[in-house]
Amino acid sequence: MGELKKWRDQKWVRIGTDGSIKGACGTSKNKKNPDRCLPLAKAKRLSKKQRAATARKKKASGGKKQFVPNTKAVKNG
């Protein structure tokens, strides 16, 4: 199975800075500083506080970097 198919099957979702799941990844209105995206299964495993922390870290970059590393809780979760 191809890597793209595996990625699509994970159902990625957007995470808001308040820690809520906002919808499908790629639907952010702010294209210059988009929301954090995570696979749905991983997003559900994290607490709302953990999701908020990783989303705020992404937003803090101000859209200057394409790749912003996740927080430790997300990496280990």
mmCIF file of the N, C-alpha and C atoms, coordinates in Angstrom:
data_MODEL
# 
_entry.id   MODEL 
# 
loop_
_atom_site.group_PDB 
_atom_site.id 
_atom_site.type_symbol 
_atom_site.label_atom_id 
_atom_site.label_alt_id 
_atom_site.label_comp_id 
_atom_site.label_asym_id 
_atom_site.label_entity_id 
_atom_site.label_seq_id 
_atom_site.pdbx_PDB_ins_code 
_atom_site.Cartn_x 
_atom_site.Cartn_y 
_atom_site.Cartn_z 
_atom_site.occupancy 
_atom_site.B_iso_or_equiv 
_atom_site.pdbx_formal_charge 
_atom_site.auth_seq_id 
_atom_site.auth_comp_id 
_atom_site.auth_asym_id 
_atom_site.auth_atom_id 
_atom_site.pdbx_PDB_model_num 
ATOM 1   N N  . MET A 1 1  ? 0.845   -1.175 0.000  1.00 0.00 ? 1  MET A N  1 
ATOM 2   C CA . MET A 1 1  ? 0.000   0.000  0.000  1.00 0.00 ? 1  MET A CA 1 
ATOM 3   C C  . MET A 1 1  ? 0.895   1.245  0.000  1.00 0.00 ? 1  MET A C  1 
ATOM 4   N N  . GLY A 1 2  ? 0.541   2.244  -0.788 1.00 0.00 ? 2  GLY A N  1 
ATOM 5   C CA . GLY A 1 2  ? 1.343   3.445  -0.881 1.00 0.00 ? 2  GLY A CA 1 
ATOM 6   C C  . GLY A 1 2  ? 1.228   4.315  0.356  1.00 0.00 ? 2  GLY A C  1 
ATOM 7   N N  . GLU A 1 3  ? 2.242   5.103  0.578  1.00 0.00 ? 3  GLU A N  1 
ATOM 8   C CA . GLU A 1 3  ? 2.274   5.989  1.749  1.00 0.00 ? 3  GLU A CA 1 
ATOM 9   C C  . GLU A 1 3  ? 1.160   7.031  1.715  1.00 0.00 ? 3  GLU A C  1 
ATOM 10  N N  . LEU A 1 4  ? 0.845   7.545  0.524  1.00 0.00 ? 4  LEU A N  1 
ATOM 11  C CA . LEU A 1 4  ? -0.222  8.536  0.414  1.00 0.00 ? 4  LEU A CA 1 
ATOM 12  C C  . LEU A 1 4  ? -1.566  7.933  0.820  1.00 0.00 ? 4  LEU A C  1 
ATOM 13  N N  . LYS A 1 5  ? -1.816  6.700  0.421  1.00 0.00 ? 5  LYS A N  1 
ATOM 14  C CA . LYS A 1 5  ? -3.065  6.028  0.794  1.00 0.00 ? 5  LYS A CA 1 
ATOM 15  C C  . LYS A 1 5  ? -3.132  5.836  2.309  1.00 0.00 ? 5  LYS A C  1 
ATOM 16  N N  . LYS A 1 6  ? -2.031  5.439  2.915  1.00 0.00 ? 6  LYS A N  1 
ATOM 17  C CA . LYS A 1 6  ? -1.995  5.275  4.382  1.00 0.00 ? 6  LYS A CA 1 
ATOM 18  C C  . LYS A 1 6  ? -2.314  6.608  5.063  1.00 0.00 ? 6  LYS A C  1 
ATOM 19  N N  . TRP A 1 7  ? -1.713  7.691  4.553  1.00 0.00 ? 7  TRP A N  1 
ATOM 20  C CA . TRP A 1 7  ? -1.920  9.015  5.129  1.00 0.00 ? 7  TRP A CA 1 
ATOM 21  C C  . TRP A 1 7  ? -3.388  9.424  5.015  1.00 0.00 ? 7  TRP A C  1 
ATOM 22  N N  . ARG A 1 8  ? -3.980  9.200  3.852  1.00 0.00 ? 8  ARG A N  1 
ATOM 23  C CA . ARG A 1 8  ? -5.390  9.574  3.636  1.00 0.00 ? 8  ARG A CA 1 
ATOM 24  C C  . ARG A 1 8  ? -6.321  8.757  4.516  1.00 0.00 ? 8  ARG A C  1 
ATOM 25  N N  . ASP A 1 9  ? -5.990  7.501  4.755  1.00 0.00 ? 9  ASP A N  1 
ATOM 26  C CA . ASP A 1 9  ? -6.831  6.635  5.589  1.00 0.00 ? 9  ASP A CA 1 
ATOM 27  C C  . ASP A 1 9  ? -6.803  7.037  7.063  1.00 0.00 ? 9  ASP A C  1 
ATOM 28  N N  . GLN A 1 10 ? -5.829  7.852  7.455  1.00 0.00 ? 10 GLN A N  1 
ATOM 29  C CA . GLN A 1 10 ? -5.720  8.283  8.858  1.00 0.00 ? 10 GLN A CA 1 
ATOM 30  C C  . GLN A 1 10 ? -6.722  9.376  9.218  1.00 0.00 ? 10 GLN A C  1 
ATOM 31  N N  . LYS A 1 11 ? -7.393  9.975  8.258  1.00 0.00 ? 11 LYS A N  1 
ATOM 32  C CA . LYS A 1 11 ? -8.384  11.030 8.480  1.00 0.00 ? 11 LYS A CA 1 
ATOM 33  C C  . LYS A 1 11 ? -7.819  12.156 9.356  1.00 0.00 ? 11 LYS A C  1 
ATOM 34  N N  . TRP A 1 12 ? -7.013  12.996 8.767  1.00 0.00 ? 12 TRP A N  1 
ATOM 35  C CA . TRP A 1 12 ? -6.384  14.108 9.477  1.00 0.00 ? 12 TRP A CA 1 
ATOM 36  C C  . TRP A 1 12 ? -7.412  15.202 9.755  1.00 0.00 ? 12 TRP A C  1 
ATOM 37  N N  . VAL A 1 13 ? -7.287  15.818 10.947 1.00 0.00 ? 13 VAL A N  1 
ATOM 38  C CA . VAL A 1 13 ? -8.215  16.866 11.364 1.00 0.00 ? 13 VAL A CA 1 
ATOM 39  C C  . VAL A 1 13 ? -7.439  18.101 11.833 1.00 0.00 ? 13 VAL A C  1 
ATOM 40  N N  . ARG A 1 14 ? -8.113  19.261 11.762 1.00 0.00 ? 14 ARG A N  1 
ATOM 41  C CA . ARG A 1 14 ? -7.540  20.522 12.241 1.00 0.00 ? 14 ARG A CA 1 
ATOM 42  C C  . ARG A 1 14 ? -7.788  20.657 13.735 1.00 0.00 ? 14 ARG A C  1 
ATOM 43  N N  . ILE A 1 15 ? -6.802  21.200 14.435 1.00 0.00 ? 15 ILE A N  1 
ATOM 44  C CA . ILE A 1 15 ? -6.907  21.428 15.866 1.00 0.00 ? 15 ILE A CA 1 
ATOM 45  C C  . ILE A 1 15 ? -6.841  22.932 16.112 1.00 0.00 ? 15 ILE A C  1 
ATOM 46  N N  . GLY A 1 16 ? -7.829  23.469 16.809 1.00 0.00 ? 16 GLY A N  1 
ATOM 47  C CA . GLY A 1 16 ? -7.844  24.890 17.130 1.00 0.00 ? 16 GLY A CA 1 
ATOM 48  C C  . GLY A 1 16 ? -6.993  25.180 18.348 1.00 0.00 ? 16 GLY A C  1 
ATOM 49  N N  . THR A 1 17 ? -6.655  26.447 18.559 1.00 0.00 ? 17 THR A N  1 
ATOM 50  C CA . THR A 1 17 ? -5.817  26.828 19.699 1.00 0.00 ? 17 THR A CA 1 
ATOM 51  C C  . THR A 1 17 ? -6.529  26.631 21.028 1.00 0.00 ? 17 THR A C  1 
ATOM 52  N N  . ASP A 1 18 ? -7.844  26.395 20.988 1.00 0.00 ? 18 ASP A N  1 
ATOM 53  C CA . ASP A 1 18 ? -8.582  26.084 22.216 1.00 0.00 ? 18 ASP A CA 1 
ATOM 54  C C  . ASP A 1 18 ? -8.593  24.575 22.498 1.00 0.00 ? 18 ASP A C  1 
ATOM 55  N N  . GLY A 1 19 ? -7.979  23.782 21.611 1.00 0.00 ? 19 GLY A N  1 
ATOM 56  C CA . GLY A 1 19 ? -7.882  22.336 21.797 1.00 0.00 ? 19 GLY A CA 1 
ATOM 57  C C  . GLY A 1 19 ? -9.020  21.553 21.186 1.00 0.00 ? 19 GLY A C  1 
ATOM 58  N N  . SER A 1 20 ? -9.948  22.237 20.531 1.00 0.00 ? 20 SER A N  1 
ATOM 59  C CA . SER A 1 20 ? -11.076 21.517 19.932 1.00 0.00 ? 20 SER A CA 1 
ATOM 60  C C  . SER A 1 20 ? -10.721 21.055 18.518 1.00 0.00 ? 20 SER A C  1 
ATOM 61  N N  . ILE A 1 21 ? -11.384 19.991 18.095 1.00 0.00 ? 21 ILE A N  1 
ATOM 62  C CA . ILE A 1 21 ? -11.210 19.471 16.736 1.00 0.00 ? 21 ILE A CA 1 
ATOM 63  C C  . ILE A 1 21 ? -12.138 20.280 15.842 1.00 0.00 ? 21 ILE A C  1 
ATOM 64  N N  . LYS A 1 22 ? -11.553 20.991 14.874 1.00 0.00 ? 22 LYS A N  1 
ATOM 65  C CA . LYS A 1 22 ? -12.281 21.963 14.068 1.00 0.00 ? 22 LYS A CA 1 
ATOM 66  C C  . LYS A 1 22 ? -12.823 21.432 12.752 1.00 0.00 ? 22 LYS A C  1 
ATOM 67  N N  . GLY A 1 23 ? -12.382 20.272 12.310 1.00 0.00 ? 23 GLY A N  1 
ATOM 68  C CA . GLY A 1 23 ? -12.834 19.734 11.030 1.00 0.00 ? 23 GLY A CA 1 
ATOM 69  C C  . GLY A 1 23 ? -11.683 19.108 10.277 1.00 0.00 ? 23 GLY A C  1 
ATOM 70  N N  . ALA A 1 24 ? -11.884 18.893 9.005  1.00 0.00 ? 24 ALA A N  1 
ATOM 71  C CA . ALA A 1 24 ? -10.880 18.231 8.174  1.00 0.00 ? 24 ALA A CA 1 
ATOM 72  C C  . ALA A 1 24 ? -9.642  19.118 7.992  1.00 0.00 ? 24 ALA A C  1 
ATOM 73  N N  . CYS A 1 25 ? -8.492  18.496 7.916  1.00 0.00 ? 25 CYS A N  1 
ATOM 74  C CA . CYS A 1 25 ? -7.247  19.211 7.670  1.00 0.00 ? 25 CYS A CA 1 
ATOM 75  C C  . CYS A 1 25 ? -7.307  19.850 6.283  1.00 0.00 ? 25 CYS A C  1 
ATOM 76  N N  . GLY A 1 26 ? -6.772  21.043 6.165  1.00 0.00 ? 26 GLY A N  1 
ATOM 77  C CA . GLY A 1 26 ? -6.746  21.735 4.885  1.00 0.00 ? 26 GLY A CA 1 
ATOM 78  C C  . GLY A 1 26 ? -7.915  22.667 4.681  1.00 0.00 ? 26 GLY A C  1 
ATOM 79  N N  . THR A 1 27 ? -8.774  22.799 5.694  1.00 0.00 ? 27 THR A N  1 
ATOM 80  C CA . THR A 1 27 ? -9.939  23.661 5.552  1.00 0.00 ? 27 THR A CA 1 
ATOM 81  C C  . THR A 1 27 ? -9.797  24.962 6.346  1.00 0.00 ? 27 THR A C  1 
ATOM 82  N N  . SER A 1 28 ? -8.594  25.264 6.794  1.00 0.00 ? 28 SER A N  1 
ATOM 83  C CA . SER A 1 28 ? -8.352  26.491 7.561  1.00 0.00 ? 28 SER A CA 1 
ATOM 84  C C  . SER A 1 28 ? -8.572  27.716 6.679  1.00 0.00 ? 28 SER A C  1 
ATOM 85  N N  . LYS A 1 29 ? -9.224  28.722 7.202  1.00 0.00 ? 29 LYS A N  1 
ATOM 86  C CA . LYS A 1 29 ? -9.457  29.963 6.458  1.00 0.00 ? 29 LYS A CA 1 
ATOM 87  C C  . LYS A 1 29 ? -8.171  30.786 6.361  1.00 0.00 ? 29 LYS A C  1 
ATOM 88  N N  . ASN A 1 30 ? -7.309  30.659 7.367  1.00 0.00 ? 30 ASN A N  1 
ATOM 89  C CA . ASN A 1 30 ? -6.062  31.413 7.418  1.00 0.00 ? 30 ASN A CA 1 
ATOM 90  C C  . ASN A 1 30 ? -4.972  30.618 6.695  1.00 0.00 ? 30 ASN A C  1 
ATOM 91  N N  . LYS A 1 31 ? -4.759  30.900 5.431  1.00 0.00 ? 31 LYS A N  1 
ATOM 92  C CA . LYS A 1 31 ? -3.790  30.143 4.631  1.00 0.00 ? 31 LYS A CA 1 
ATOM 93  C C  . LYS A 1 31 ? -2.349  30.522 4.955  1.00 0.00 ? 31 LYS A C  1 
ATOM 94  N N  . LYS A 1 32 ? -2.126  31.725 5.482  1.00 0.00 ? 32 LYS A N  1 
ATOM 95  C CA . LYS A 1 32 ? -0.762  32.160 5.798  1.00 0.00 ? 32 LYS A CA 1 
ATOM 96  C C  . LYS A 1 32 ? -0.260  31.586 7.122  1.00 0.00 ? 32 LYS A C  1 
ATOM 97  N N  . ASN A 1 33 ? -1.176  31.277 8.045  1.00 0.00 ? 33 ASN A N  1 
ATOM 98  C CA . ASN A 1 33 ? -0.809  30.685 9.333  1.00 0.00 ? 33 ASN A CA 1 
ATOM 99  C C  . ASN A 1 33 ? -1.868  29.642 9.695  1.00 0.00 ? 33 ASN A C  1 
ATOM 100 N N  . PRO A 1 34 ? -1.824  28.470 9.026  1.00 0.00 ? 34 PRO A N  1 
ATOM 101 C CA . PRO A 1 34 ? -2.877  27.470 9.208  1.00 0.00 ? 34 PRO A CA 1 
ATOM 102 C C  . PRO A 1 34 ? -2.851  26.800 10.581 1.00 0.00 ? 34 PRO A C  1 
ATOM 103 N N  . ASP A 1 35 ? -3.967  26.128 10.886 1.00 0.00 ? 35 ASP A N  1 
ATOM 104 C CA . ASP A 1 35 ? -4.088  25.390 12.139 1.00 0.00 ? 35 ASP A CA 1 
ATOM 105 C C  . ASP A 1 35 ? -3.219  24.136 12.112 1.00 0.00 ? 35 ASP A C  1 
ATOM 106 N N  . ARG A 1 36 ? -2.963  23.581 13.304 1.00 0.00 ? 36 ARG A N  1 
ATOM 107 C CA . ARG A 1 36 ? -2.246  22.311 13.433 1.00 0.00 ? 36 ARG A CA 1 
ATOM 108 C C  . ARG A 1 36 ? -3.151  21.190 12.940 1.00 0.00 ? 36 ARG A C  1 
ATOM 109 N N  . CYS A 1 37 ? -2.598  20.233 12.236 1.00 0.00 ? 37 CYS A N  1 
ATOM 110 C CA . CYS A 1 37 ? -3.343  19.051 11.799 1.00 0.00 ? 37 CYS A CA 1 
ATOM 111 C C  . CYS A 1 37 ? -2.720  17.809 12.417 1.00 0.00 ? 37 CYS A C  1 
ATOM 112 N N  . LEU A 1 38 ? -3.592  16.875 12.828 1.00 0.00 ? 38 LEU A N  1 
ATOM 113 C CA . LEU A 1 38 ? -3.164  15.603 13.404 1.00 0.00 ? 38 LEU A CA 1 
ATOM 114 C C  . LEU A 1 38 ? -4.091  14.502 12.899 1.00 0.00 ? 38 LEU A C  1 
ATOM 115 N N  . PRO A 1 39 ? -3.595  13.250 12.883 1.00 0.00 ? 39 PRO A N  1 
ATOM 116 C CA . PRO A 1 39 ? -4.500  12.147 12.565 1.00 0.00 ? 39 PRO A CA 1 
ATOM 117 C C  . PRO A 1 39 ? -5.606  12.087 13.628 1.00 0.00 ? 39 PRO A C  1 
ATOM 118 N N  . LEU A 1 40 ? -6.817  11.778 13.226 1.00 0.00 ? 40 LEU A N  1 
ATOM 119 C CA . LEU A 1 40 ? -7.957  11.761 14.141 1.00 0.00 ? 40 LEU A CA 1 
ATOM 120 C C  . LEU A 1 40 ? -7.713  10.864 15.354 1.00 0.00 ? 40 LEU A C  1 
ATOM 121 N N  . ALA A 1 41 ? -7.145  9.691  15.140 1.00 0.00 ? 41 ALA A N  1 
ATOM 122 C CA . ALA A 1 41 ? -6.907  8.762  16.253 1.00 0.00 ? 41 ALA A CA 1 
ATOM 123 C C  . ALA A 1 41 ? -5.967  9.380  17.289 1.00 0.00 ? 41 ALA A C  1 
ATOM 124 N N  . LYS A 1 42 ? -4.909  10.044 16.829 1.00 0.00 ? 42 LYS A N  1 
ATOM 125 C CA . LYS A 1 42 ? -3.971  10.667 17.754 1.00 0.00 ? 42 LYS A CA 1 
ATOM 126 C C  . LYS A 1 42 ? -4.630  11.844 18.461 1.00 0.00 ? 42 LYS A C  1 
ATOM 127 N N  . ALA A 1 43 ? -5.406  12.638 17.726 1.00 0.00 ? 43 ALA A N  1 
ATOM 128 C CA . ALA A 1 43 ? -6.081  13.791 18.318 1.00 0.00 ? 43 ALA A CA 1 
ATOM 129 C C  . ALA A 1 43 ? -7.030  13.359 19.429 1.00 0.00 ? 43 ALA A C  1 
ATOM 130 N N  . LYS A 1 44 ? -7.710  12.240 19.239 1.00 0.00 ? 44 LYS A N  1 
ATOM 131 C CA . LYS A 1 44 ? -8.647  11.755 20.255 1.00 0.00 ? 44 LYS A CA 1 
ATOM 132 C C  . LYS A 1 44 ? -7.934  11.192 21.483 1.00 0.00 ? 44 LYS A C  1 
ATOM 133 N N  . ARG A 1 45 ? -6.709  10.689 21.303 1.00 0.00 ? 45 ARG A N  1 
ATOM 134 C CA . ARG A 1 45 ? -5.939  10.157 22.435 1.00 0.00 ? 45 ARG A CA 1 
ATOM 135 C C  . ARG A 1 45 ? -5.434  11.260 23.347 1.00 0.00 ? 45 ARG A C  1 
ATOM 136 N N  . LEU A 1 46 ? -5.229  12.455 22.790 1.00 0.00 ? 46 LEU A N  1 
ATOM 137 C CA . LEU A 1 46 ? -4.695  13.568 23.573 1.00 0.00 ? 46 LEU A CA 1 
ATOM 138 C C  . LEU A 1 46 ? -5.802  14.272 24.345 1.00 0.00 ? 46 LEU A C  1 
ATOM 139 N N  . SER A 1 47 ? -5.413  14.882 25.458 1.00 0.00 ? 47 SER A N  1 
ATOM 140 C CA . SER A 1 47 ? -6.383  15.688 26.193 1.00 0.00 ? 47 SER A CA 1 
ATOM 141 C C  . SER A 1 47 ? -6.596  17.005 25.446 1.00 0.00 ? 47 SER A C  1 
ATOM 142 N N  . LYS A 1 48 ? -7.653  17.702 25.780 1.00 0.00 ? 48 LYS A N  1 
ATOM 143 C CA . LYS A 1 48 ? -7.932  18.978 25.137 1.00 0.00 ? 48 LYS A CA 1 
ATOM 144 C C  . LYS A 1 48 ? -6.790  19.964 25.401 1.00 0.00 ? 48 LYS A C  1 
ATOM 145 N N  . LYS A 1 49 ? -6.227  19.902 26.596 1.00 0.00 ? 49 LYS A N  1 
ATOM 146 C CA . LYS A 1 49 ? -5.109  20.777 26.973 1.00 0.00 ? 49 LYS A CA 1 
ATOM 147 C C  . LYS A 1 49 ? -3.867  20.473 26.116 1.00 0.00 ? 49 LYS A C  1 
ATOM 148 N N  . GLN A 1 50 ? -3.589  19.197 25.869 1.00 0.00 ? 50 GLN A N  1 
ATOM 149 C CA . GLN A 1 50 ? -2.441  18.807 25.047 1.00 0.00 ? 50 GLN A CA 1 
ATOM 150 C C  . GLN A 1 50 ? -2.635  19.242 23.596 1.00 0.00 ? 50 GLN A C  1 
ATOM 151 N N  . ARG A 1 51 ? -3.865  19.068 23.074 1.00 0.00 ? 51 ARG A N  1 
ATOM 152 C CA . ARG A 1 51 ? -4.152  19.510 21.705 1.00 0.00 ? 51 ARG A CA 1 
ATOM 153 C C  . ARG A 1 51 ? -3.990  21.023 21.590 1.00 0.00 ? 51 ARG A C  1 
ATOM 154 N N  . ALA A 1 52 ? -4.455  21.761 22.584 1.00 0.00 ? 52 ALA A N  1 
ATOM 155 C CA . ALA A 1 52 ? -4.344  23.222 22.568 1.00 0.00 ? 52 ALA A CA 1 
ATOM 156 C C  . ALA A 1 52 ? -2.880  23.647 22.572 1.00 0.00 ? 52 ALA A C  1 
ATOM 157 N N  . ALA A 1 53 ? -2.050  22.964 23.359 1.00 0.00 ? 53 ALA A N  1 
ATOM 158 C CA . ALA A 1 53 ? -0.633  23.321 23.458 1.00 0.00 ? 53 ALA A CA 1 
ATOM 159 C C  . ALA A 1 53 ? 0.079   23.154 22.119 1.00 0.00 ? 53 ALA A C  1 
ATOM 160 N N  . THR A 1 54 ? -0.166  22.058 21.422 1.00 0.00 ? 54 THR A N  1 
ATOM 161 C CA . THR A 1 54 ? 0.501   21.844 20.136 1.00 0.00 ? 54 THR A CA 1 
ATOM 162 C C  . THR A 1 54 ? -0.037  22.791 19.074 1.00 0.00 ? 54 THR A C  1 
ATOM 163 N N  . ALA A 1 55 ? -1.322  23.131 19.134 1.00 0.00 ? 55 ALA A N  1 
ATOM 164 C CA . ALA A 1 55 ? -1.901  24.080 18.171 1.00 0.00 ? 55 ALA A CA 1 
ATOM 165 C C  . ALA A 1 55 ? -1.329  25.481 18.398 1.00 0.00 ? 55 ALA A C  1 
ATOM 166 N N  . ARG A 1 56 ? -1.186  25.874 19.665 1.00 0.00 ? 56 ARG A N  1 
ATOM 167 C CA . ARG A 1 56 ? -0.608  27.196 19.966 1.00 0.00 ? 56 ARG A CA 1 
ATOM 168 C C  . ARG A 1 56 ? 0.847   27.273 19.520 1.00 0.00 ? 56 ARG A C  1 
ATOM 169 N N  . LYS A 1 57 ? 1.582   26.166 19.665 1.00 0.00 ? 57 LYS A N  1 
ATOM 170 C CA . LYS A 1 57 ? 2.978   26.140 19.228 1.00 0.00 ? 57 LYS A CA 1 
ATOM 171 C C  . LYS A 1 57 ? 3.065   26.370 17.719 1.00 0.00 ? 57 LYS A C  1 
ATOM 172 N N  . LYS A 1 58 ? 2.177   25.744 16.968 1.00 0.00 ? 58 LYS A N  1 
ATOM 173 C CA . LYS A 1 58 ? 2.151   25.918 15.513 1.00 0.00 ? 58 LYS A CA 1 
ATOM 174 C C  . LYS A 1 58 ? 1.803   27.370 15.162 1.00 0.00 ? 58 LYS A C  1 
ATOM 175 N N  . LYS A 1 59 ? 0.794   27.932 15.805 1.00 0.00 ? 59 LYS A N  1 
ATOM 176 C CA . LYS A 1 59 ? 0.373   29.308 15.526 1.00 0.00 ? 59 LYS A CA 1 
ATOM 177 C C  . LYS A 1 59 ? 1.448   30.313 15.923 1.00 0.00 ? 59 LYS A C  1 
ATOM 178 N N  . ALA A 1 60 ? 2.221   30.006 16.964 1.00 0.00 ? 60 ALA A N  1 
ATOM 179 C CA . ALA A 1 60 ? 3.263   30.920 17.442 1.00 0.00 ? 60 ALA A CA 1 
ATOM 180 C C  . ALA A 1 60 ? 4.355   31.133 16.405 1.00 0.00 ? 60 ALA A C  1 
ATOM 181 N N  . SER A 1 61 ? 4.508   30.193 15.469 1.00 0.00 ? 61 SER A N  1 
ATOM 182 C CA . SER A 1 61 ? 5.525   30.347 14.429 1.00 0.00 ? 61 SER A CA 1 
ATOM 183 C C  . SER A 1 61 ? 5.140   31.470 13.469 1.00 0.00 ? 61 SER A C  1 
ATOM 184 N N  . GLY A 1 62 ? 3.885   31.877 13.509 1.00 0.00 ? 62 GLY A N  1 
ATOM 185 C CA . GLY A 1 62 ? 3.425   32.968 12.661 1.00 0.00 ? 62 GLY A CA 1 
ATOM 186 C C  . GLY A 1 62 ? 3.375   32.624 11.187 1.00 0.00 ? 62 GLY A C  1 
ATOM 187 N N  . GLY A 1 63 ? 3.382   31.333 10.877 1.00 0.00 ? 63 GLY A N  1 
ATOM 188 C CA . GLY A 1 63 ? 3.326   30.905 9.481  1.00 0.00 ? 63 GLY A CA 1 
ATOM 189 C C  . GLY A 1 63 ? 4.655   31.037 8.761  1.00 0.00 ? 63 GLY A C  1 
ATOM 190 N N  . LYS A 1 64 ? 5.715   31.336 9.499  1.00 0.00 ? 64 LYS A N  1 
ATOM 191 C CA . LYS A 1 64 ? 7.031   31.512 8.883  1.00 0.00 ? 64 LYS A CA 1 
ATOM 192 C C  . LYS A 1 64 ? 7.678   30.181 8.511  1.00 0.00 ? 64 LYS A C  1 
ATOM 193 N N  . LYS A 1 65 ? 7.314   29.105 9.226  1.00 0.00 ? 65 LYS A N  1 
ATOM 194 C CA . LYS A 1 65 ? 7.876   27.787 8.948  1.00 0.00 ? 65 LYS A CA 1 
ATOM 195 C C  . LYS A 1 65 ? 6.776   26.866 8.462  1.00 0.00 ? 65 LYS A C  1 
ATOM 196 N N  . GLN A 1 66 ? 7.101   26.047 7.472  1.00 0.00 ? 66 GLN A N  1 
ATOM 197 C CA . GLN A 1 66 ? 6.126   25.064 6.995  1.00 0.00 ? 66 GLN A CA 1 
ATOM 198 C C  . GLN A 1 66 ? 5.998   23.934 8.010  1.00 0.00 ? 66 GLN A C  1 
ATOM 199 N N  . PHE A 1 67 ? 7.123   23.514 8.596  1.00 0.00 ? 67 PHE A N  1 
ATOM 200 C CA . PHE A 1 67 ? 7.118   22.414 9.555  1.00 0.00 ? 67 PHE A CA 1 
ATOM 201 C C  . PHE A 1 67 ? 7.462   22.940 10.935 1.00 0.00 ? 67 PHE A C  1 
ATOM 202 N N  . VAL A 1 68 ? 6.541   22.780 11.869 1.00 0.00 ? 68 VAL A N  1 
ATOM 203 C CA . VAL A 1 68 ? 6.760   23.155 13.259 1.00 0.00 ? 68 VAL A CA 1 
ATOM 204 C C  . VAL A 1 68 ? 6.613   21.875 14.070 1.00 0.00 ? 68 VAL A C  1 
ATOM 205 N N  . PRO A 1 69 ? 7.666   21.451 14.771 1.00 0.00 ? 69 PRO A N  1 
ATOM 206 C CA . PRO A 1 69 ? 7.580   20.191 15.523 1.00 0.00 ? 69 PRO A CA 1 
ATOM 207 C C  . PRO A 1 69 ? 6.448   20.202 16.543 1.00 0.00 ? 69 PRO A C  1 
ATOM 208 N N  . ASN A 1 70 ? 5.868   19.030 16.788 1.00 0.00 ? 70 ASN A N  1 
ATOM 209 C CA . ASN A 1 70 ? 4.819   18.881 17.793 1.00 0.00 ? 70 ASN A CA 1 
ATOM 210 C C  . ASN A 1 70 ? 5.409   18.972 19.188 1.00 0.00 ? 70 ASN A C  1 
ATOM 211 N N  . THR A 1 71 ? 4.550   19.090 20.187 1.00 0.00 ? 71 THR A N  1 
ATOM 212 C CA . THR A 1 71 ? 4.986   19.071 21.569 1.00 0.00 ? 71 THR A CA 1 
ATOM 213 C C  . THR A 1 71 ? 5.361   17.637 21.950 1.00 0.00 ? 71 THR A C  1 
ATOM 214 N N  . LYS A 1 72 ? 6.046   17.451 23.077 1.00 0.00 ? 72 LYS A N  1 
ATOM 215 C CA . LYS A 1 72 ? 6.465   16.117 23.508 1.00 0.00 ? 72 LYS A CA 1 
ATOM 216 C C  . LYS A 1 72 ? 5.292   15.188 23.714 1.00 0.00 ? 72 LYS A C  1 
ATOM 217 N N  . ALA A 1 73 ? 4.179   15.707 24.260 1.00 0.00 ? 73 ALA A N  1 
ATOM 218 C CA . ALA A 1 73 ? 3.003   14.872 24.508 1.00 0.00 ? 73 ALA A CA 1 
ATOM 219 C C  . ALA A 1 73 ? 2.467   14.278 23.203 1.00 0.00 ? 73 ALA A C  1 
ATOM 220 N N  . VAL A 1 74 ? 2.487   15.039 22.140 1.00 0.00 ? 74 VAL A N  1 
ATOM 221 C CA . VAL A 1 74 ? 1.977   14.553 20.859 1.00 0.00 ? 74 VAL A CA 1 
ATOM 222 C C  . VAL A 1 74 ? 2.956   13.543 20.253 1.00 0.00 ? 74 VAL A C  1 
ATOM 223 N N  . LYS A 1 75 ? 4.246   13.831 20.344 1.00 0.00 ? 75 LYS A N  1 
ATOM 224 C CA . LYS A 1 75 ? 5.256   12.920 19.788 1.00 0.00 ? 75 LYS A CA 1 
ATOM 225 C C  . LYS A 1 75 ? 5.200   11.565 20.472 1.00 0.00 ? 75 LYS A C  1 
ATOM 226 N N  . ASN A 1 76 ? 5.005   11.564 21.789 1.00 0.00 ? 76 ASN A N  1 
ATOM 227 C CA . ASN A 1 76 ? 5.012   10.334 22.564 1.00 0.00 ? 76 ASN A CA 1 
ATOM 228 C C  . ASN A 1 76 ? 3.647   9.670  22.644 1.00 0.00 ? 76 ASN A C  1 
ATOM 229 N N  . GLY A 1 77 ? 2.584   10.379 22.231 1.00 0.00 ? 77 GLY A N  1 
ATOM 230 C CA . GLY A 1 77 ? 1.207   9.865  22.357 1.00 0.00 ? 77 GLY A CA 1 
ATOM 231 C C  . GLY A 1 77 ? 0.843   9.058  21.250 1.00 0.00 ? 77 GLY A C  1 
# 
